[in-house]
Amino acid sequence: MVAPAAAIAVCALVAPGVSGSFLLLSVGLYQPTLEAVDQRDLGYVAWFGLWALVGLVVIVKLMRILLTRHHRGTMVVLAGVMIGALRASGRGRTPRAPCGARARTGR
């Protein structure tokens, strides 16, 4: 379970709008990974690091192929992921006053 999670979580380094921590949290490996680092479990950390490196190499090669062959489509998808991540984080919205509230003029 650690190998594919590490390989997928490292995609956050290359793919914009993707959170590696969220991916680890989703599969239930965020806390065990933090505990392994805290307890200096070198076996777990080395296994995680190896598969993170494999995942990084694979995603970089895949992104290079996609950008070479399908540049426009890849950029559209990446922009959509970034916009979606911005919207999901709440940073893409402007705060609005509650219904019935009056705007303050500062006078």
C-alpha positions in Angstrom: 0.0 0.0 0.0 2.9 2.4 0.7 4.5 2.0 -2.7 1.6 3.2 -4.9 0.6 5.9 -2.3 4.2 7.3 -2.4 4.4 7.1 -6.2 1.0 9.0 -6.5 1.7 11.5 -3.7 4.9 12.7 -5.3 2.9 13.8 -8.3 2.1 16.9 -6.3 5.6 18.1 -7.1 4.9 18.2 -10.8 1.1 18.5 -11.2 -0.2 21.8 -10.1 -3.3 21.9 -7.9 -2.6 18.4 -6.5 -1.8 17.9 -2.8 0.4 15.0 -1.9 -0.6 15.3 1.7 -4.2 15.1 0.8 -3.6 12.0 -1.3 -1.8 10.4 1.6 -4.5 11.4 4.0 -7.2 10.0 1.6 -5.6 6.5 1.6 -4.9 6.6 5.4 -1.1 6.8 5.2 -0.5 10.4 6.3 -0.3 9.7 10.0 1.8 6.4 9.7 4.2 8.2 7.4 4.7 11.1 9.9 5.1 8.6 12.7 7.7 6.7 10.7 9.7 9.9 10.1 9.3 10.9 13.8 10.5 7.5 15.0 13.3 7.3 12.4 11.9 4.1 10.9 14.5 4.0 8.1 13.0 0.9 6.5 9.6 2.6 6.0 11.2 6.0 5.0 13.5 4.3 2.5 10.7 2.3 0.9 8.5 5.4 0.7 11.4 7.4 -0.8 12.2 4.7 -3.4 8.7 4.6 -4.6 8.4 8.4 -4.5 11.4 8.6 -6.8 9.9 6.0 -9.1 6.6 7.9 -9.2 8.5 11.2 -9.9 10.4 9.7 -12.8 7.2 8.2 -14.3 5.1 11.4 -13.9 7.9 13.6 -15.4 8.2 11.3 -18.4 4.5 11.1 -18.8 4.1 14.9 -18.6 6.9 15.3 -21.1 5.2 13.0 -23.6 1.8 14.7 -23.1 3.2 18.2 -23.5 5.1 17.1 -26.6 2.2 15.4 -28.3 -0.9 17.1 -26.9 0.4 20.5 -25.6 -2.9 22.4 -25.8 -5.1 19.7 -24.3 -2.6 19.1 -21.5 -2.3 22.8 -20.7 -6.1 23.0 -20.6 -6.4 20.1 -18.2 -3.7 21.5 -16.0 -5.3 24.9 -15.9 -8.6 23.3 -15.0 -7.0 21.4 -12.2 -5.4 24.6 -10.8 -8.6 26.6 -11.1 -10.6 23.7 -9.4 -8.0 23.5 -6.6 -8.2 27.3 -6.1 -12.0 27.1 -6.0 -12.0 24.2 -3.6 -9.6 25.9 -1.2 -11.9 28.9 -0.9 -9.2 31.3 -2.3 -11.0 31.8 -5.5 -14.1 33.5 -4.0 -14.5 37.1 -2.9 -16.2 37.5 0.5 -19.8 38.8 0.3 -21.8 40.6 3.0 -24.7 38.7 4.5 -28.1 39.3 3.0 -29.6 42.5 4.2 -26.3 44.0 5.4 -25.4 47.4 4.3 -22.1 48.3 2.9 -20.0 50.5 5.1 -18.6 53.7 3.6 -15.9 54.3 6.1 -17.3 57.7 7.2 
